[in-house]
Amino acid sequence: MDHVIHTPADSEVSVPDGVGWVRTWGASPQAPDDSVSSIDAFENATLRQLVRISGGGQRIRVRLSNEYGTERLVIGAARVALADADGADREGSSRAVLFGGRPAVTVPAGAPVLSDPIDLPVDALARLAVSLYVPGRVDTVTCHGTFHALGLLIPGDATGLGAPPKEAAPLPAQGFLTAVEAWPGTPAGAVVVLGDSRADGIGSTPGTDRRWTDLLAGRLHARGGRTRCVINQGIGGNRLLSDGVGTAALARFDRDVLATPGLGHVVVAVGNDLVFSFAPRTEETAGFLAMFPGGPVGVDDIIAAHLQVAARARAHGARVHAATIAPYGGSEMYSPEGDQAREQVNEWIRTSGAFDGVLDFDAVWRDPADPTRIRAGLHMGDHLHGNDAGYAALAESVDLSLFD
């Protein structure tokens, strides 16, 4: 039996401070292009995707996106269930996802859609299986080029299946699904991380939720007290000031951060602007850097961008924290000039007093024998991105009291 309930609490009007809907999982929507994983055109198929939420609640709702679509998107049916260790539905947990009381919804090009509340109690750190049936053809899939959790593409309407069939094909990116929100019924808040590939977890083991944000969510849950959800809005290759891989962080900030239900804290962790601006132009880097248009930026530009994040977040009542930029010596992108600029920005982050808290990731990762490099054993081999141990070290370094 499907359970969908509607109560006055489903409205976000006149609820007690801190009690209401809170985002518990998110992925920043992107336009598909050749520079990131994307989903090819398809029709009459079901996208089945697994996500691990951070905080729990008495009911949930999902946000889907056609924001980069070129035509209207028809969702013919959708279901959500608690997932077991093998990714199959847990018995008795499957629920229909409705939109305005209906099982199907048409999403205009350029628009998102929010589901009705779903009567499915979920625990913190639970995994959900979300199945979306698309009967028509979709040429442009609003996606998230992820490196940590993949889904499946199944022919036909497979929303009623409790486990994926053998003919399911791997999804190279997340499609349409951009958020899960929960109603905890008690005071709760969201910590939103505006980040790049190091936030999005390049180098961590796919499908195991070992990004530093995932591990931070686990630490906050184990600590107890008020529910704190951790929302990862990282995009690999993203920059603060220029588009490239994903819309520039300052341009997507209102959508991905300020519009977050339950927003309480913002962490800015984007370091690519300086890395790409100062990267040496060689045969090895030329093709990669060509994907990143926009003029060079300097230290003052990055400081101004951080101050914009702080001002805009505080205008919405959020506290603001900044992560220092971790070293990248030994990578193809390294230059002494870029490293000097990185150190200047980091010193400003630590000492300016512009933030409510500092996550000093540079101090955690740098090699004492060579501070321009990540310590051996903490990167994936490219001297730029972490591995599981590296991201665990970042998560363990965060002072949880920052989010009180």
C-alpha positions in Angstrom: 0.0 0.0 0.0 1.3 3.5 -0.9 1.3 6.1 1.9 1.2 9.8 1.2 0.0 12.1 3.9 -0.8 15.8 3.8 -0.9 17.8 7.0 -0.6 21.5 7.9 3.0 20.8 8.6 3.5 20.2 4.9 3.4 23.9 4.5 6.4 25.8 5.6 4.2 28.6 7.0 4.0 29.3 10.7 6.3 26.5 11.9 8.5 26.9 14.9 12.0 28.2 14.4 14.3 25.4 13.3 11.5 22.9 12.9 10.4 22.1 9.3 11.8 20.6 6.1 15.5 20.3 6.0 17.6 19.1 3.0 19.3 15.8 3.9 21.1 15.0 0.5 21.9 17.0 -2.5 23.8 17.0 -5.8 24.3 20.2 -7.8 22.6 20.0 -11.2 24.8 20.3 -14.3 24.4 20.6 -18.1 25.7 17.5 -19.8 28.8 18.1 -21.8 32.0 16.3 -23.0 34.0 17.4 -20.0 32.1 15.4 -17.4 30.2 12.2 -17.2 26.8 12.6 -18.8 23.9 10.5 -19.8 23.2 9.8 -23.4 19.8 10.3 -25.0 17.3 7.6 -24.0 13.6 6.8 -23.9 11.1 4.5 -22.3 13.4 3.7 -19.4 13.8 3.8 -15.6 16.6 5.5 -13.8 17.2 3.8 -10.5 19.7 5.6 -8.2 21.0 5.1 -4.7 21.7 7.9 -2.4 22.7 8.0 1.3 21.0 10.7 3.3 22.6 12.5 6.2 19.9 13.3 8.7 16.7 11.3 9.2 13.0 12.3 9.5 9.4 11.2 9.8 8.7 11.8 6.1 10.7 12.8 3.0 10.3 14.5 -0.4 12.4 14.6 -3.5 13.5 17.3 -5.9 13.9 16.6 -9.5 15.4 18.9 -12.1 15.0 19.7 -15.8 16.9 22.9 -15.4 19.3 22.2 -18.2 16.8 20.3 -20.4 15.9 21.6 -23.8 12.4 20.1 -23.9 9.7 19.4 -21.3 10.4 16.3 -19.2 7.6 13.8 -18.4 8.1 11.6 -15.4 5.6 8.7 -15.8 6.0 7.2 -12.4 8.4 7.3 -9.5 9.0 5.3 -6.4 11.3 5.6 -3.4 12.4 2.8 -0.9 14.9 2.1 1.8 17.7 0.2 0.2 19.5 -2.8 1.7 23.2 -3.5 1.5 22.8 -5.0 -2.0 20.9 -2.0 -3.3 17.5 -3.8 -3.4 14.3 -2.4 -1.7 13.9 -3.3 1.9 10.7 -5.3 2.2 7.6 -3.1 2.9 9.4 0.2 2.4 8.6 1.1 -1.2 6.4 4.1 -1.7 4.9 5.9 -4.7 6.2 9.4 -5.3 3.3 11.7 -6.2 3.2 15.3 -7.5 0.1 17.3 -6.6 -1.5 13.9 -5.8 -0.7 12.5 -9.2 1.7 9.7 -10.1 3.0 11.5 -13.2 4.4 15.0 -13.7 5.5 17.2 -16.6 8.5 19.4 -15.8 9.0 22.4 -18.1 12.5 23.0 -19.7 14.5 25.0 -17.3 12.5 24.1 -14.2 12.8 21.8 -11.1 9.9 20.0 -9.4 9.3 19.1 -5.8 7.3 16.0 -4.9 4.5 15.7 -2.4 5.5 14.6 1.1 6.1 10.8 1.3 5.1 8.9 4.5 8.4 7.0 4.9 10.3 7.3 8.2 14.0 7.3 7.5 17.0 7.0 9.9 20.1 9.2 9.7 22.6 7.8 7.2 20.0 5.5 5.5 20.3 4.6 1.9 17.4 5.3 -0.5 16.6 3.8 -3.9 14.9 6.3 -6.1 13.3 5.1 -9.3 12.1 7.4 -12.1 10.3 6.2 -15.2 10.6 8.4 -18.3 8.3 7.2 -21.0 9.4 9.7 -23.7 12.7 10.5 -25.3 15.1 12.7 -23.5 18.0 14.2 -25.5 19.4 16.5 -22.8 19.6 15.1 -19.3 20.1 17.4 -16.4 22.7 15.5 -14.5 25.5 15.5 -11.9 28.8 14.3 -13.1 29.6 12.3 -10.0 32.5 10.0 -9.1 31.2 8.5 -5.9 27.8 6.9 -6.5 26.3 5.6 -9.7 22.9 4.3 -10.7 21.3 2.1 -13.3 19.3 2.6 -16.5 16.6 -0.1 -16.9 14.4 -0.6 -20.0 10.7 0.2 -19.6 8.8 1.0 -16.4 10.8 -0.8 -13.7 9.6 1.4 -10.8 7.7 -1.5 -9.3 10.7 -3.8 -9.2 12.3 -4.4 -5.8 15.7 -5.1 -7.2 17.3 -4.2 -10.5 17.2 -6.8 -13.3 20.3 -8.2 -15.0 19.7 -6.1 -18.2 20.2 -2.9 -16.2 23.0 -0.7 -17.6 25.3 1.5 -15.4 24.5 5.2 -15.3 27.7 7.3 -15.8 26.1 10.2 -13.9 23.2 11.0 -11.7 20.1 12.0 -13.6 17.3 14.4 -12.7 17.5 13.7 -8.9 19.1 16.7 -7.1 17.8 16.6 -3.5 16.1 14.7 -0.8 14.5 16.6 2.0 13.3 15.3 5.4 10.8 16.4 8.1 12.5 15.5 11.3 9.8 17.0 13.6 12.5 18.4 15.9 14.9 21.3 15.4 17.4 20.5 12.6 19.7 22.4 10.3 21.7 21.9 7.2 25.5 22.4 6.6 25.9 23.0 2.9 29.4 22.6 1.3 30.0 24.7 -1.8 32.9 22.8 -3.3 34.9 21.5 -6.2 36.2 18.0 -7.0 37.8 17.6 -3.6 34.4 18.1 -2.0 32.7 15.8 -4.6 35.1 13.1 -3.7 37.3 12.4 -6.7 39.7 9.6 -5.6 37.4 8.1 -2.9 36.0 4.6 -3.5 32.9 4.9 -5.6 29.6 3.8 -3.9 31.0 3.7 -0.4 30.2 7.2 0.8 33.7 8.1 1.8 33.8 11.7 0.7 34.8 14.0 3.6 31.3 15.4 3.7 29.8 11.9 4.1 32.2 11.1 6.9 31.5 14.4 8.6 27.8 13.6 8.5 28.6 10.3 10.3 30.6 12.2 13.0 27.8 14.7 13.6 25.2 11.9 13.9 27.4 9.9 16.3 27.8 13.0 18.4 24.1 13.2 19.0 22.0 16.3 19.9 20.3 18.5 17.3 20.1 16.9 13.8 22.7 18.3 11.5 22.5 17.4 7.8 25.5 17.7 5.6 24.8 18.6 1.9 27.5 18.2 -0.7 27.2 20.8 -3.5 30.6 20.1 -5.0 31.2 19.9 -8.7 34.5 18.5 -10.1 36.3 21.2 -12.0 34.1 24.0 -10.6 35.4 27.5 -10.0 34.1 30.4 -8.0 34.3 33.1 -10.7 34.0 31.4 -14.1 31.9 28.7 -15.7 33.6 25.6 -17.1 32.6 22.3 -15.6 29.4 23.4 -14.0 28.1 26.9 -13.6 30.4 29.2 -11.6 30.0 28.7 -7.8 29.0 32.4 -7.3 26.4 32.0 -10.0 24.8 28.8 -8.7 25.0 29.9 -5.0 21.4 31.1 -4.7 20.1 27.8 -6.2 22.4 25.3 -4.6 23.0 26.9 -1.2 20.7 29.8 -0.2 17.5 27.9 -1.4 18.3 25.0 0.9 15.5 24.2 3.4 16.9 24.4 6.9 20.1 26.2 5.9 22.2 26.9 9.0 25.9 26.8 7.9 27.8 27.3 4.7 31.3 26.0 4.0 33.1 27.4 0.9 35.7 24.9 -0.4 36.5 25.9 -4.0 40.1 26.2 -4.9 40.3 25.7 -8.7 40.4 29.4 -9.8 44.0 29.9 -8.8 45.1 26.3 -9.7 43.8 26.8 -13.3 44.9 30.4 -13.7 48.5 29.7 -12.8 48.8 26.2 -14.3 51.6 25.8 -16.9 50.4 25.6 -20.5 52.1 22.4 -21.7 51.1 19.6 -24.2 49.8 17.6 -21.2 47.6 20.4 -19.8 46.5 22.3 -22.9 43.5 20.1 -23.7 42.2 20.0 -20.1 42.6 23.8 -19.6 40.8 24.5 -22.9 37.6 23.4 -21.1 37.9 26.3 -18.7 37.3 29.7 -20.4 37.6 33.0 -18.6 40.4 35.3 -17.8 43.0 34.7 -15.1 42.3 35.6 -11.5 44.5 36.7 -8.7 44.5 36.7 -4.9 42.4 39.8 -4.6 39.7 38.3 -6.9 39.5 35.2 -4.7 39.3 37.2 -1.5 36.5 39.2 -3.0 34.6 36.1 -4.0 34.9 34.6 -0.5 33.5 37.9 0.9 30.6 37.7 -1.5 29.8 34.2 -0.3 30.0 35.4 3.3 27.8 38.4 2.8 25.1 36.6 0.8 25.0 33.7 3.3 24.7 35.9 6.3 21.9 37.9 4.7 20.0 34.6 4.9 20.9 34.0 8.5 23.6 31.4 7.9 27.0 31.1 9.6 29.9 30.9 7.1 33.1 28.8 7.2 35.9 28.6 4.8 38.3 25.7 3.9 41.9 26.5 3.1 43.1 25.4 -0.3 45.1 22.1 0.0 48.5 21.7 -1.7 48.9 20.3 -5.2 52.7 20.2 -5.8 53.7 17.3 -8.0 50.6 17.5 -10.1 50.6 18.6 -13.8 48.7 21.8 -12.7 51.3 23.0 -10.2 53.3 26.2 -10.6 55.3 28.1 -8.0 53.4 31.2 -8.7 50.1 29.5 -8.2 51.3 28.0 -5.0 52.4 31.4 -3.7 48.9 32.7 -4.5 47.3 29.7 -2.7 49.4 30.4 0.4 48.4 34.1 0.4 44.7 33.2 0.2 45.1 30.6 2.9 46.8 33.1 5.2 43.9 35.5 4.6 41.3 32.8 5.3 43.0 32.0 8.6 43.6 35.5 9.9 41.1 37.9 8.4 38.3 37.1 10.8 35.9 37.1 7.8 34.5 33.7 8.8 32.7 32.1 11.7 35.1 29.1 11.4 38.1 27.8 9.4 38.6 24.3 8.1 42.3 24.2 7.7 42.6 21.4 5.1 45.9 22.7 3.9 47.4 22.0 7.4 45.9 18.5 7.4 47.2 17.4 4.0 50.5 19.2 3.5 53.7 17.2 3.8 55.9 18.7 6.6 59.0 17.9 4.5 57.5 19.8 1.5 54.5 21.9 2.3 53.7 22.3 -1.5 52.7 18.7 -1.6 50.1 16.4 -0.1 51.5 13.9 2.3 52.2 10.4 0.9 49.3 8.1 1.5 46.6 10.8 1.5 46.2 11.4 -2.3 45.0 9.2 -5.1 48.3 9.3 -7.0 47.8 12.5 -8.9 49.1 14.7 -6.1 45.8 16.7 -6.4 42.9 14.7 -5.1 42.5 12.7 -1.9 42.0 9.0 -1.4 39.9 7.4 1.3 42.5 8.0 3.9 42.9 11.6 2.8 39.3 12.4 2.9 39.0 10.7 6.3 41.7 12.9 7.6 39.9 16.0 6.5 36.6 14.8 8.1 38.3 14.0 11.4 40.0 17.4 11.5 36.7 19.4 11.5 35.8 20.9 14.9 32.2 19.8 15.3 31.4 22.6 17.7 31.5 25.0 14.7 28.1 23.8 13.8 26.5 24.2 17.2 
